[in-house]
């Protein structure tokens, strides 16, 4: 989520089992992009470079999604503490 906090697209590979929650949040919002190879990564980066308006919307989506998640750890801790 760090790139998203900086308003940058988040690129990731297909093996995101440990970070599936981030994928589930970023990808539908348009701020995350899965890539399966170095060639695909290069194509997707170049596509955004060639389409500045689309790049801007992806960056904004990544940022807004990351900001919407701030405080999630605190909320989860509060839920856990309420059961103790």
N, C-alpha and C positions, 0 to 999 in steps of 0.2 A: 504493500500500500504506500510505501515511501514515494515512489514516482508520482503517484496520484496526488499526494499531498502537495507536491511541487507543480501540479497542473500538467503532468506529462502522461502520455499513454503508457499503459502497463502491458508489456509483452511477456508471455509465459508459454512454456511447453505443455505437452499433453499430460504429463505426470504431475498433477497438482493435488494429489490425494490429501496431503497434509495441509493444503491451503485452499481447499474447495470452497470454503465460505467466502474467501476473497473473490474467487472466480464467480461465484453465484451472485455476488453483489456488483462487481465491476462490469462483467460482460453484458448482462441485459441492459445496463445503463449506457453502454457504448464507450466505456473508458478502458476496457481490457480487451486484449487481442491474443488469441491462441495462435501459436506458430508451431509447425511440425518439423522444420528444418532451418538451417542457416539461410538457404536460398529463399525460403518463404518469408523469413524475417526480413531479409533485404528487400524483397518485393513489397512487403507491407509498409516498411519504413519509406521506401521510395514513393509509394502511392500517396502516403500522407504528405511527403515533401512536395509532391506535384499538385496537391489539392489543398491549398492553405486554409480554405474555409472548412473543409472536412477535418483537417488537423486541429483547427481551433475548436470545433465542436467536440472532438474526442478529448482534447485536453480539458475542456470545461466539464465534460461529463465525468472524467476521472476525478477532477478536483471536487466537484460537488458531491460525488459519491463518497469520497474519503472524508469530507467534512461532516457528512451526515452520520458517519460512524464514530465520530469522536465521542468519547465517554462510554463506549460500549463495555470496556473492561470494568469500569466502576459500576455500571448498571448490573453486570453479571455478578460482581462481588456482593452487591447489595441484595440481590435475589438469594444467593447462597447463604449469606448471613441471616436472612429472614427465616431460614429453616433451622438454624442452630438454637 
